[in-house]
């Protein structure tokens, strides 16, 4: 998955209305009937061992007799059907990540016993991947102004661009546009559960997929066998806490890169004052003097430089980023990368989903500038979380209010214990979020802490993977306060 595509790989996002979720009046979501349509399965052309299928659902759940969309899904059957536990519904995050592709790759991600005992099913959420994706003009997407807005004129240009982009996407996408919020996704997932013939499902959600898991647990507690939330979104965070905690996480990740470089001989920048070097690189970028080492003679902006660092901290890819920073400061010596031929349309789901799930009320350029100054004071290298910045600026001027805005997380009401997993040094989903969500969910929620680095823990820590596997198989949660040691150095290239 591209590093600039999803919350699992950063970019931009969007959201929609809870009013659209009430086709049955005030009846609670978990009591409303779900579709019982069948799924026609066939071998996937990408992998004959995986089955692919589709399911029609309403584009707008408030009008179930209106236009329909087709959800695309993949199922990797349990390899030991005689001992099959049930269905494990998986989502790798985003918004924008493909759960179908994640299912194709399940043999390299989930443990063997989990694959023996569960049908692993990935459904591309509405508006993404193969499920009625949000489609927009590539030229408009590529023309997105810099997220580091520095003037009233740039702020106004961003608002105007976002409105123009939203209108373009709505015209090209069809009736699902405006209905790609996460609560609508959970309605779809319950329709899939019913179509699979399962009384209950088990969910594994990573990154933005944890929001799907949390809202499914809230709406359908009695239809959930188990729930793993890996790298946790906190949908109760207001704008201030969202920005502050995301920026603290990004700056912490930079500090961990500096520490690694000081202790590992493989760091090409070892012996340098990396914090000062990075500030100097930002000054050169601001002056238009920093060359992109992977695409010379093109230059790097401050926003692009901080995004390059942020993306490298996901795995983390410290070793490669040290070379990138060194080569950028030396002028950039690599040959230009090959580029794909342009096409008219591009799949762009981040803002259309994120702006439907989050209320981020910046009131104008002065407010925006004040917030940036305050965040930069505590994060002299990263300035602000690039992911948070893109989320906020991508929603400026969005033409519709969010249908699924943040709200206090209710305690768990179902019988299912929930396992949350988070790295202490996660650049994208702050460890503070995992602690906050665990506390709000109540005693049935347990947090497994990974004392290491990166985003999405299962693939980084054998200790954490073993604990998650045991929970999925037995529903026995970890003891309160359980921690897994850091894998040092991290397995570069895995994630």
N, C-alpha and C positions, 0 to 999 in steps of 0.2 A: 504494500500500500504506500502511496506517496507520502512523504513527510509533511506535505502541506495540503493534506486532504481532509483530515479528521481530527477529533480531539485525541484520538490515539496517534494521529500524525497531524500536527496543527494546521489550521487555516481559518475559515470564517463560517458563520451558521445562522439559522432562522427558526421561527416558532408560530403557533396559532391558538384559536379560542376554545375555552372550556364550554362555552354556550353550544358549540357544535357537537358536544358530546352528550346531549340530553334528549335523544329521540324518544325516550320513555319517561319524560317528565322528570320528577325528582327521585325516581327509583334509583337506589344505589347501583353503581356500575357493575359490581360483582353479581347483582341479582338479575341484570338484564339478559335477555336471551342472546346467544351468539349463533352465528350462522352454522349450519351443519352440512354445508356443501362438501362434496368429496373432492379430493385432490387426485388428479390423474398423474401417476408417476411413470417416468421413463428413464432409461439410462442417460446420464449426462454426457454430452459430446466431449466435454473436457476430461471426464474420468468415468469409465464404465462401471466402477465399483460404487459410484455415488448416483443416487436417483435424483432427478430434477422434476419439479412440478410447479403448478400455478394454482392460485385461488383468487376468485373474484370477490372483492369487498367494495362497499360504498366509498366513493371519493370523499363524501362528507357523511359521517356517521349520523349527523342530525337529520339527514334525508336519505334513509336506506333504500328508497325506491328510485333515487336519482341516478346520475351517471356512476358507473363502476370503474374500478381500476384493477389491474392484475398484479398480485403479489407473486414474486418468483422466489422459490426456495430450493434448497438441496438437502438431501437426507443421506447420511452415511449409516447404514444399518449396523446394529450391534453384531459383533463378530461371534458372539456366543449367545444366539437367540434363546437357547434353553434357560439361560440365567439372566435374561434381559430384565432390567429394572424398569425402564420406561424411556421417555424422550428427554434428552438434554437440549434445550433450546439455547442457542449461543448467539452472541452479538459482540463484535470486536471493537465497537466504538465509532466515533465520528464527531459530529454527524457527517455521514458520507461513506463510512466503511462498509464493505460488502460482506455480509454474513454468509452469502453463498460461497465466495472465495475462501472465507475462513473455514468453512466446512470442507472444501477441497483440501485445505492444508492441515486438517485436524490430525492426520497421522504424524505430523511433525510437531504438534503442539500438545495435545492431551495424552495422558498416560495410557499405557496399553490396557490396563484393567478397566478404565473408564470407557475405552472404545469397545471392549468386550461386552460391557453391561448396558450400554445406552445406545439408542439411535441418536446420533448427533444431527440436529436439524438447524440450519441457518436460513433465516428469512431476511432478504434485503428489505429494510424498512421503507415504507412509502416515501417517494421522492428521491430515492437513492438507488444507485447501482442498476439492477434489472427490474426494479419495481416502480414503474411510472416515474422515472427520474425527472427532477427539475432540470429543464433544458433552457439555456440562455445563449445569447450571442457571444461567441468567443471574443470578438472585438471589444464588447462592453466589459466582460470579465477581465480581460487583459488591461483595460484602461482604468482599472480601479486606482484612485489616487493613493498616494502614500498614506499609510495609517498614522505616521508621525506628523500630525497636522500642526503647522507652525504659524498660521495667520488666519484672520477672519475670512479672507478670500478662499483659502484652502478648505476651511470648514464648510463654507457655503457650497463649494464645488463638490465636496464629499456628499453632502446632503442631496444635492441635485443628481449626482451620479447614482446614488443608491435608489432614489425614486425612479429614475430612468431604467435602471437595471431590473428593479422589481416589476415594472410594467412590461418590460421585454420578456422576462422569465414567465410571467403570468400568461402572456399571449402565446408563448411557444409551448408551455407545459400542459395546459388544459385544466380540467376541473379539480385536480388534486392540489394545485397551487393554492396556498392559503389554508390547507388542511394537512400539513406535514408535521404538526406538533406531536410531542411524545405521547400525550394521552391518546391521540388517535392511533399511534403505533401500538399502544397496549391493547386497544380494541381489536386491531388486526391480529395481534399475537394470540388473543383469546379465541378469535375465529379460527386461527390455525390449530390451536389446541383442540377445539371441538371437531374440526375436520379430520384431525389425526385419530380421533376416537379416544383421546386420553382424558381421564377424569382429572388428573393432575399432571403438571409438567415440572421439570427441574430447569432452572435458569442459570446460565453463566453469562454475566455481562462484564465487559471490560471498558473502562474509561466512560465515554458517553453512554455506553451500553448499561452502565450502572444506574443511570437515570431511568432507562426503560425498566430495569429490574425493580427499582424502588417504586415506580408508579404502578407497575403490574401488581406488586405486593399490596399496595394501598387499595387498588380497585378490586382485586380478585384473591384475597388472602386464602380462601378455601380451595382454590384451584392450583395452589403452589405447593409442590412437594419439598423443594429446597431452593436456595438462592445464594449464589456466590457473587459478590460485588468486588471486582478487582480494579483498584485505582479509582477512588470514589468521587463522584460529583456530589456537591452539596447544593441542592436546589432550594435551600432556605437562605442562601447568602444574598444580601442586598448588594447594590452597586459598590458601595465603599468596601465591604468585606471581600467581595469578589475581586476587586482590583488589588487591594492590599495583600491578601493571602496568596493570590496568584503571583504577584510580583516578588513577595518574600520567597516563594518556592523557586522562581527562576533565578533570583540572586543567590540563593542557597546552592542551587545546582552549579552555578558558576564558581562559587567558593570551593565546592568539592572537586571541580576540574583543576583548580589551582593547587589544591592539596595533593591530588594524584600526581600532577606534574612535578611536584617537589619530592615525591618519594619513589617515582618509577623512572629508571634510567632510559626507558624507551620513549619518553617524552622529548620531542625535538626542541622544545622551549625550556627544558630544564636549566635552571640557573638564572633565568630572566625573571624580572618582576612582571608577571603576567597581567596583574590588575592594571598597572600603569601602561603596559603595552597595549592592552585592549582599549583603554581610554584614548591613547594616542591614535589607534586605528580608527576609533569613532570620530576623532577630530579630523583626520584625513578624509574619512567618508563624508563628513559634513561639508568639507571644503571641495568635494568632488575630485579627490586625488587618490582614492583607494581603488585599485584594480581588482576585479573579480578573478581569483587565481584559476578558476575552472572555466572562465569564459572571457579571456582577454580579447580585445582591449576594453570591454565593457566595464563600467565602474560600479562599485557597491555603494548603496546608500546606508545610512545609519540603521534604518529599519531592516534592510536586507542582511546587514552584518549581525545584528542581534538575533534575527530569525535563524541565521546559519548556526549561531552558537546554541540557541534554544533547541533546534532540531537535533543537533549533535548530542545533547544531553538526554535524549529519549532512551537510547539503548543502554548506557551512553557510549558515544563514539569519541572518547577523549583523544585517543591516539591520532585518529584522522583529523580531528578539529585542530590539534596542535600544528599539524602540517599546513592545514588550510590557512590558519592565522599567520603562520610564518611566511608562507608564499604570498599572501595578500600584502604583507608589509614589505616584501621584497620586490613587488610589482606584479606578480602573476605570470607564470611561465608555461602554463599548460596550454595545449592546443584547444581551440574552441570545441565544445561538445556538439555532436550532431543534433539537429533539431527536426522534429516531425513536421510534415507538411501541414499548413493551416487547414482547419475545417471550420464550417460555419457555426456549428453548435458545440457546446461543451456542457457536460454534466456538472452542475454547480448547486450543491445542496446545503452548504454550510450556513450561509446567512438566512436562506428561507426557512431552515429548521431552527437555528439558534434564536432568531428574532421572534419566533413564535413561542419559545420556551423561557425567555428571559426578558425581564423589564429592567432596562439599563438607562435610567433617565438623566442623561447629560443635557443640560439646559442651554448650552451655547458654547462659543469658543472660549469665553473667559472662564467658564466652569471647567471645560476640558483642560485648558492650560494650567489652571490651579491644581487640578488633580495630578497632572503629569509632573509638575514641579514637586509636589509632596511625595510622590512615589519615587522620583529620581533621587531625592535626598537620602533615601534609605537603600537605594540600589544603584550605586554609582557606575557599575558596569552595564547591567541589563536595562536600567532606566525604568522599565515597566515590562511585565510579562508580554512578549509578543503575541501570544495567543489571546490574552485578555484584551490587548489593544485592538487586534483585528476583530474580535467579537463585538467590542463596543463601537468602533468606527463603522463596521459593516452594518450596524443597525441604526445609525444616525439617519433620521428622515424616513425610516421604513414606513410604508404607507398604512400599515394596519397595526393596531396594538397586539401584544402577545396574547394568545388564547390560553396559554398554559404558563403564566408567570410564576415566579418563586413564591413559596408560601411555607409556613412552618411545617416541618416533617412530623406527621403524627406517629405515635408509638405503634409498634407492630401489634396487630390484633389477631392474626392467624396463629395456628399451632406450630408453624414452621420456624425453627431456629435459622438465623441468617449469618453467613460468614462474610466478613469484610476483610479485604487484604490491601495493604498500601505500603509503599516504600517511604522511608523517612525522607529520602532525598529525591522525591518525584518532582520533576520540573513543571508538570502539567496539571495534575490533580493533587493539590497541596495535602500533606499529611494531616494538617489541621482540619481539613474537610472530613477525612475519614474518622477522626476522633469525634468531631461534632456530630456526624451522622450516627455513629455508634451510640453516643450518649442519648440522642433524640429517639432512636428506635427502641430503647429500653433493654431490659435484661435478656431478651431472646436474641440480641445481636452480640456477636463476638468479633473483635478486631484482632487480626493476625498482622503483626508489625514486621516488616522486612527492614533490617537495619542497613540497607544498602541503597543503591542508586537506580534511577531509570523509571520508566513508565510501563505498566502492566507487569506484575510481579511473577505470575505463574511461570513465564518462560525464562525467568532470570535466576530463580532460587529453587534448587532441588528440595530444600526443606519446605518451602511454601507450597510447591507443587504436590509434595507428598501429603501435606495437611489438607489441601483442597481436594485431592483425590479421595482421601479417607472420608471427608465430609460428604462428598457427592455419593459415595457408595453406602455410607452408614447413617448419614445425617447426624453424626456425633460431632458437635462443635468443638473447637479448640478451647482450652482453659482460658479464663480471663487473664490478660496480660502476656499471652504467648508471643514470643519473638523468634524470628529466624535470623541467623548471623549473615552479615554481608559476604557476598562472594567477591573477593578482592584479589587480583583485579577482576572487573566485570568481564563476562564473556563477550568481548567486542564482536559486533555483527549479529548478535542474537537479539531479537525483540520484535 
